[in-house]
Amino acid sequence: MSADQRSVTDFVTRLLPGLSRSLAEEFNVFRVMHHGTHEKQLSNVFAWLMREDATHELGDVFQRIFLSRVNGALSQERKLPATGYRVFQEVQTESDEQSGMDIADLLLVRSDAALAIENYGTSDGHGHDYYRYLAHAAGDRRRAVVVLLCMRHMPHLLKDGWEQAVVVTYSELLSDLKNYVARDRSWRGRHPEQHFFLQQMFHQFVEGPAAVNLDDQLAFIKIMCETGESSRYGASRRDRAAEEFADIVAEHARRQFEEGRRTLRQVKASLRDFARTQLLDQVNKALGVDHFDRVTSNWQGQWEWSVKLGRASDDDAHVTLRFGPTAVTTVDWTPGLVSTPDYSRIFVADSPRKEGFRVISQTEVTLSEAIAGLGPDDLRLRDAVLKAIPAD
């Protein structure tokens, strides 16, 4: 790893706790409901905004905003009427039997013009047929445009005809709507519920999560200065400097996350091997009976990072070695059993019950020791497992 890579890696490592804390502290209805994580969810919201008679009580404002953005990317002769469209969702585009079926997320139609809209996270046709969209929108001699409505405009993904589509981002559209709403005091006063909903949408898709806490902002500046990144504040092109910096941080954060998963898999494999070759015999010998007869590690999700000692005759009677994210879930499930958890170590827990765990113990075995391999004379995990076995 080069010196520059180490610098950015150190920066990301020190910065992430503050960013995650800020994200966790912010309320937003879209994040609470996990809404907007799938294109169909946001298509519902955009369709609602585009319908003139919908409960937002904005009339054709959003249609005009949308068409203004689309027309801004078209030549004079291709521009479309600014309003008067009916709005449809999940529209099957016309096709012959050989070309198959396709579905447009949104379709705006009037007698002389139409827009077929593909809504996706990135500006990518992701397998849809641009020309089929265009032909369906054109219908019987209508002026037609295909639009990619997306969160991120990534030109290099536009291919197979989609490079001819008009790309409109959520941020652009919602920024225009935000500015309109800010000017219309009368609408805000008459429609506080709709205004609250739109504010939440603006915050989620325009402004983004913000580290509003002053201490977090000052800590960010301090880390920038200490890690050699502060010169970015002096760049003449601030928007470009911010984007480049965000891309670097995102790439290093992604790399650290992926390498973290690989490390967790290493810990799991090493613990599983130790349990099968050493720990099972250590525990049974100490008990004087074959209490456990199998080792499994096939759980997924929040329980994935664990290795279970059990017996075939009673699947509920087991003790589990837990680490990393699974250790966090275990400790959180039964608060108070571990007062100051150190997640660089292996934890041991008994069989869970509805009310939680009876025993959760933090062992002295570290994750790095587990990866390196534990010797046959190392009895620390054995002793922790013995304490977790309930008395008969």
Secondary structure, DSSP 8 states (H G I E B T S, - for coil): --HHHHHHHHHHHHHHHHHHHHHHH---HHHHTTTTSSHHHHHHHHHHHH-TTSTT--TTHHHHHHHHHHHTTS-GGG---SS--EEEEEEEE---TTT--EEEEEEEEETTEEEEEEEEEES--TT--HHHHHHHHHTTT-EEEEEEEEEE--GGG--TTGGGSEEEEHHHHHHHHHHHHHH-HHHHHH-HHHHHHHHHHHIIIII------HHHHHHHHHHHHHTT-GGGGG-S-HHHHHHHHHHHHHHHHHHHHHHHHHHHHHHHHHHHHHIIIIIHHHHHHHHTS----EEE----GGG-SEEEEEETTEEEEEEEEE-HHHHHHHHHHSTTSSSS--TTEEEEE---BTTB-S-EEEEEEEHHHHHH---TT--HHHHHHHHHS---
